[in-house]
Amino acid sequence: MPGQPAPGSNPLLTIDCTQLNVVDLPGDLPSPLIHSAGQPFEVSTNFVLAQALAPWIASLPSVQYTVRYFFESIGPGPNGVLATVGPKPLGGLTTQGPAQTRATVSLPTPGTYKLSVVVSFGGAPPITGFFEGPMIEIFA
């Protein structure tokens, strides 16, 4: 699910959360999806506000978003919030990417985890984008 209001569902405003990026900071592993326990890595997301009101909403300094990254153990193990970025203003941009949504994180417990991200604007009704995946492996 990309978000609510979903792309194409509303002529005034939609949100599409399109990616959850994982970067191996030291760059010493063959995959950014495999990390040693406690080793820092970077997560970021990409999202787009679209439709008629998007440029106007992006220009309002009072409109802010929060990005929350979650981890869920596959099998027994910990689950929770990996990082929170924000609240941050859109700064006039309808497209936000790694430069605006980046967080450096680590997981101390070996295991396999599924990552997800939620971008929320609050309000009534709230504007929220979602992206699920990828899976990562943390080894001892």
C-alpha positions as CSV (number, residue, x, y, z in Angstrom):
1,M,0.0,0.0,0.0
2,P,1.7,3.3,-1.1
3,G,-0.3,5.6,1.1
4,Q,-3.6,7.4,1.9
5,P,-4.9,9.1,-0.1
6,A,-3.5,6.6,-2.6
7,P,-2.2,7.7,-6.0
8,G,-5.0,8.2,-8.5
9,S,-7.7,8.2,-5.7
10,N,-8.0,11.9,-5.2
11,P,-7.6,14.8,-7.6
12,L,-6.5,17.2,-4.9
13,L,-3.8,15.4,-3.0
14,T,-2.2,11.9,-2.9
15,I,1.0,10.4,-1.4
16,D,3.1,7.6,-2.8
17,C,5.9,6.1,-0.7
18,T,7.9,4.3,-3.3
19,Q,11.1,2.8,-1.7
20,L,12.9,1.9,1.5
21,N,16.7,2.1,0.9
22,V,19.4,0.3,2.9
23,V,23.0,1.4,2.6
24,D,26.1,-0.4,4.0
25,L,28.0,2.6,5.4
26,P,31.5,1.0,5.5
27,G,30.8,-0.5,2.1
28,D,32.7,-3.7,3.0
29,L,30.0,-6.3,2.6
30,P,28.8,-7.8,-0.7
31,S,25.2,-6.7,0.1
32,P,23.7,-3.7,1.9
33,L,21.1,-6.2,3.3
34,I,23.7,-8.1,5.4
35,H,25.3,-6.5,8.4
36,S,27.2,-7.6,11.5
37,A,25.4,-7.0,14.9
38,G,26.0,-3.4,16.0
39,Q,27.4,-2.2,12.7
40,P,25.8,1.0,11.6
41,F,23.9,1.1,8.3
42,E,21.7,3.8,6.7
43,V,18.0,3.7,5.9
44,S,16.1,6.2,3.9
45,T,12.8,6.4,1.9
46,N,11.4,8.2,-1.1
47,F,7.9,9.7,-1.2
48,V,5.9,11.9,-3.5
49,L,3.0,14.3,-2.8
50,A,1.0,14.8,-6.0
51,Q,-2.1,16.3,-7.5
52,A,-3.5,19.9,-7.6
53,L,-2.8,20.9,-3.9
54,A,0.6,19.3,-3.6
55,P,2.8,22.3,-4.5
56,W,0.8,24.6,-2.3
57,I,0.9,22.2,0.7
58,A,4.7,21.7,0.2
59,S,5.2,25.5,0.4
60,L,3.6,25.8,3.8
61,P,6.1,25.8,6.7
62,S,3.5,24.6,9.1
63,V,3.0,21.3,7.2
64,Q,5.5,18.8,8.6
65,Y,6.1,15.1,8.2
66,T,7.6,12.4,10.4
67,V,9.3,9.3,9.1
68,R,9.4,6.2,11.3
69,Y,11.4,3.1,10.4
70,F,10.4,-0.2,12.0
71,F,12.0,-3.6,12.3
72,E,10.2,-6.9,12.7
73,S,12.1,-10.1,13.6
74,I,11.3,-13.1,11.4
75,G,10.9,-15.8,14.0
76,P,11.7,-15.1,17.7
77,G,13.5,-11.8,18.4
78,P,13.0,-8.1,18.9
79,N,10.6,-5.8,17.1
80,G,10.2,-2.1,17.3
81,V,11.0,1.4,16.0
82,L,14.4,1.5,14.3
83,A,14.6,5.3,13.9
84,T,12.4,8.4,13.7
85,V,13.2,11.4,11.4
86,G,11.4,14.6,11.9
87,P,9.1,16.3,12.2
88,K,10.4,18.2,9.2
89,P,8.9,20.7,6.8
90,L,8.6,19.9,3.1
91,G,10.7,22.9,2.2
92,G,8.7,23.5,-1.0
93,L,9.5,20.1,-2.3
94,T,6.8,17.6,-3.3
95,T,9.3,14.8,-3.7
96,Q,11.4,13.8,-0.7
97,G,14.3,11.3,-0.9
98,P,17.3,10.0,1.0
99,A,18.8,13.5,1.6
100,Q,15.7,14.4,3.6
101,T,14.7,11.1,5.2
102,R,18.1,9.5,6.1
103,A,18.8,7.8,9.4
104,T,21.9,5.9,10.6
105,V,20.9,2.8,12.6
106,S,22.1,-0.5,13.9
107,L,20.6,-3.7,15.2
108,P,22.4,-5.4,18.1
109,T,20.7,-8.8,17.9
110,P,21.6,-11.3,15.2
111,G,18.6,-12.5,13.1
112,T,16.6,-11.9,10.0
113,Y,14.4,-8.8,10.0
114,K,11.8,-7.2,7.8
115,L,12.0,-3.4,7.6
116,S,9.2,-1.0,6.9
117,V,8.6,2.7,6.9
118,V,5.7,5.0,7.7
119,V,5.6,8.7,6.5
120,S,2.9,10.6,8.4
121,F,1.7,14.2,8.2
122,G,-1.0,13.9,10.9
123,G,-4.0,16.1,10.5
124,A,-7.7,15.2,10.2
125,P,-7.8,13.1,8.1
126,P,-4.1,12.1,8.3
127,I,-2.0,11.8,5.2
128,T,0.2,8.7,5.5
129,G,2.5,6.8,3.2
130,F,3.8,3.2,3.8
131,F,6.4,0.9,2.3
132,E,7.2,-2.6,3.4
133,G,10.5,-4.4,2.9
134,P,13.3,-5.3,2.4
135,M,14.5,-8.2,4.5
136,I,17.9,-7.9,6.1
137,E,20.2,-10.3,7.9
138,I,22.2,-9.3,11.0
139,F,25.0,-11.8,11.9
140,A,27.1,-12.2,15.0
